[in-house]
Amino acid sequence: MSQFVITDFLKNQLQDGELLGRIARTASDIFTVWGEKERYQATVSGKFRYEATEWPVIGDWVVYEPYDVKQAMIHRVLDRSTVLSRKEPGSKHKRQVMAANIDGAMVVTALTSEFNLQRLERYVLQVYESGARPIIVCTKRDLCANVGGIVSQIENHIPAVPVYAVSSLHELGMDSLLTELQAGKTFSLIGSSGVGKSTLINRLLEKEMQVTKDVREQDGKGRHTTTHREMFILENGAVVIDTPGMRELQLWGDSSSVEEVFSDIDLLADECKFRDCKHHQEPGCAVLEAISKGELTSERLKNYNKLSRELYRLELKEKYGIHRTNRILHSPNSN
């Protein structure tokens, strides 16, 4: 616990005599709790199980009580400063929390055939929605012949987000990335399956903590190995959370986060002739003018509209429920 910064936000939630711990690993209803001096295998109390509306997740700060040398009971979860979520796969409208109380999220993608700029935008949008700071990490730079070109493409499409190109196997770019990971701060790794998150974790820790498998020659993609969420402490005191790779990221949040990912379009929209410009065929549209001049791609505007509509639907479902949302979206006056 000495590596953690116990903020006033946390202290103000504690009562006298309560012990503060942090969820470092989850496996069904069994949790690893990092205490001040020990690590415990813990379960939730009967009262918590009866009253709680949401289960503890990786990164949560909890009040716990040891009842054996290595066993403890979790009594409650403290309020979260940030929440990294997604829409639960296969559900109609349910949130899945991936990590809590993170300061930053390393969005990991591979500089191989796996690279997809639109998917990267989705991940960054979800990080902004969580309240954390996004950091883009491009792995397998040793397998890419155009590293500079792809990095420039990312920086042009997703402004104000730092981008690092690394090779975990050949130790390329790792020192620069480590400057982002400050002592006492917590960073989650997120990304698709097989992009090299586990290998990256091992290099950051300078030891083989996560199981990895060889990269497939036909597509340069590693085989997914992480099956649970787990927290680690780096040598410099930074905390990192590894998460299983995702086959898809269904967004959860509201449309305000789109403005941060697409800040270039948002700035251009301020110059449009009409305040309610939809950037379709309106006269005096600064966004369409930028596309005609080659300053903005039509694909980027298309993805901006797609993500905006997706989050707008989520907002409606949160407010009105699924059935009424469908009626609103299919009404004649709907945009």
N, C-alpha and C positions, 0 to 999 in steps of 0.2 A: 504493500500500500504506500510505501514511502515514495514510489515513483509517481503517484497520482497527485494532482492538485485538487485539494478539497476546497471548493469555492464556497462563498457565502450563500449562494443559491442552494447548495446541498446542506450546509450547516443549519440554515434557517428552517429546514424541514425535519430536523432531528430533535427528539426529546431527550432529556437527561438520562444517561445510562444506556442509550441505544447504541448498538454496534453497526457500523457502516461497512458494507461490502459491495463487491461488484461482480455481476454475472460475467464469467470468463468463457463459459462453454455451455451449450444447451444440447440435450439429447432426450427428446420426448419430454417427460416430466421430471427428469433428473438434471440438476444444474451444478456447475462448478462455481463456487463463490470464492473470490479472492478477499480475504480478510486482512486486518492490519499486519498480522504476523504469520497466519496460516492460510492454507487453502482447504476448503471443505467441499464435500459432496453433499448437496442439499436438496430438499424437497420443500414444497410450500406447506404451510400450516393448514389445518382443517378450516379455520376461519377464513383464511385467504382463499382457499379453494371454493368456499361457499359464496363469498362476497365479491370476488374479483371479476371484472368484465374482460380483462386482458391478462394473458400469461406473461411472466418475465421473459425478456429477450436479451440477447447478447449486448453488453454495454450498459445494461440497467444498473443503477445504484439501488441497493436494497438494504432494508433493516433485517438482520438475521440473528439467530441465537444458537450457539453451539450446544449440543447435548451429548457429544462424545468427542473423542480426540480428533476425528476427521469428519464428523457428521454435524449437520446444522439444519435448522428450520428457518425458512424465509417467512417473515411476517407481513411485509408490505414492500411495495416498489415506490421509490421517490419519483416526484415529477420529473419529466424528461426535458432537457434543454433543446435537443434536436431529435427528430424521428425520421429514419430512412425507411420508406414504405413502398409498396407496389400493390396493384390490384391482384388479389390471390388468383393464380391460374385456375381456370375452369369454373370459377365462381361468377355469379351474375353481378354481385356488387358487395365485395367483402375485402377489407384491407388486410394485408400481410405485412407486419413489421419485420424488417430485415436486420436493423441495428438501431441502437439508441445512444444518445449522448456522444455523438461523434463530432469532431471539429472539422474534419475534412474527409472527402471520399476520393480515393484513387480509382478513376474509371479506367480499367485496363482493357486495351485492345491490342491485337497483334498486327504487325506490319507484313502480313501475308495475305493470302486470298480471303481470309476471314474478315479483313477490314471493310467496314461499312459505315460511311459518314452519317447517314440518317439514323442508324441505330445508336451511334455515339451521341448524337444530339438528344435522343430520348433519355439516355443515361444521365447526361449532364443536367437536363431539365429536372429529372427526379431528384438529383442531389440538391439543386437549388430549392426545390420544394421542401426538402428536409430541413433546411436552415443551415446546412453545412456548406463548406467551400469545396468546389470541384477541382480536381487535379487530373489531367489526362496523362496516362502512362502508356506509351506504345512499346510493346515488347517485340523480341525477335528481330531487332534491327539488323543483325548479322545475316538475316535471310532476305533482306530487302535491298534492291538496287537503286531505289529512289527515296531514301529516307527524308532528305531535305524537302523534296517536292510534296510528299504526303504531310509532313509537319506543317509546311506553309499552308496547305489546303485546309488543315484543321484550324490553324490560327485565324485564317480568313473567315471561315464559316462559324467558328465558336470563339468570338473575341473575348479578351479579358480573362481567359482560363489558361494557366500555365500548361505547357505540353513538354513531356520528356520522352525521348526515344532511348530505350535501353536494350541491352542484351544481358540477361541474367547469367547465361552460361559463360560469356566472355567478359563479364564485369564492365561492360561499356555503358557509360552514362549513369552509373549507380551513385557516384559521389554527388553529382548534381541533384539527383532525386532526393538524396538524404538531407539536403539543405532545407527541403520543404517539411520534413518530419521533425517537428520540434519536441523537445522534452516536455512531458506532462500533457501533451495533446493526444487525441485519439483519432485514428484514421482507419476507415473501412476500405477494403478492396472489393470492388464489384465489377462484373463483366460477364461476357458469355462463356460458355463451357470451352475449355481447351485453349484459352488465350495466354496461359502461362502465369496465372496468379500464384499457384503453389510454389513454382520455381522462383518467382520474385520474392515471395515470403522467405524462402530458404536463404536467398542471397542477402536480404535485408538483415536476417538474424545471424548470418554467417554460420549456419549449421543446418543439417537436414532434419527439419521439424515436420514438414509436410511431404507426403508420398507423392512422387511425380512419375509420369510415364513418358516414353519416347514420343517425339513428334512424328506424325505420319508423313512420309515422303511425298505422297500425292497432293496434299494440300497444305503442308506446313503447320498442321493443327495438332496440338497435344490432345491426349485423351483425358477426359474429365476424371479427377481423382478425389477432390474435396467433397465430403458428404455431410459435413456439419459446420456450424459456425464456431470459431474459436479465436480467443484473444491471446496476443503475444506482446512481450515488452522487448523493444530493441535495446541495443547496448547504450544508445544515447538517451534512453528514458522515454522515447516516444512509444505509444501503444498502437498496435495494428490489429485489425480484425479481418480474418480470412472468411470468405463466404463461399458456398457452393456456386458453381457457374450456372447461369440462367439461359435456358433455351429461348425465352422471350421475356420482355419487360413490359407488362401492362401498367400504364401510368396510373398514379393515384395523386390527387391534389386539385388545385384550381388553376385557372388559365393565367393568373398573374405571373407565374413562373416562366411562361413562354417569353415574356418580354426580356428576361435576363439572358436566356439562351440566344434569342434573336434580337439582340439590342441594336444591331445594324438596321434591321427592318423597322424597329420601333422608332429609331431616330429619323429615318427617311419618312415615316408616316406623319411625323410632326410637320413636314413640309408639304403635305398633300393639300390640295385646294379645299377639299371638304373634310370636315372633322370626322364624319362617319364613313370615310372612304373604305371600301372593301378590297381595293387593289385588284379589281376585276377589269372593268372597261371604263372607269370613271375618268372624265377629263381632268387634267391637272394632277394626276397621281404621280407623286415623286418616286414611289416604289417601282411602278411600271417603267418610268423614265430611266431609272438606274439599270433595269434589266435591258432596256433597248441600247444603252450605252456600254453594256458589258461589265458594269460595276457590280451587278448582282445576278445570280443565276435564277432561272425560272424554277429549277428544282428546289432551291432553298425556299422560295416563296411557297411552293406547293407543300413542302414539309411543314412550314410554319402554319399554313392553313389547316393541314391535317391534324397536327398536334393540338392546335387551338380548339378545333371541333371535338377532338377526343376528350379534352379536359372540360369543355363546356358541357358535354353529355354527362360527365361524372358529377359536375356541380348540380345539374338538374336532378340526377338520381339521388344525390344527398339531400336535396331540398324537397323533392316531390315524390320520390319512389320510382320504381322502374316503369310501371304501367302508365302513370300520368306523364312521365318523361317521354315515352313513346308517342303519346297523343300530342304533346307539345311539338315534338320534332317533325311529326307528319302532318301538322295542321297547315292550312293554306298560307297562313301569315308567317310561318317559320322561315328563317333564312337558311 
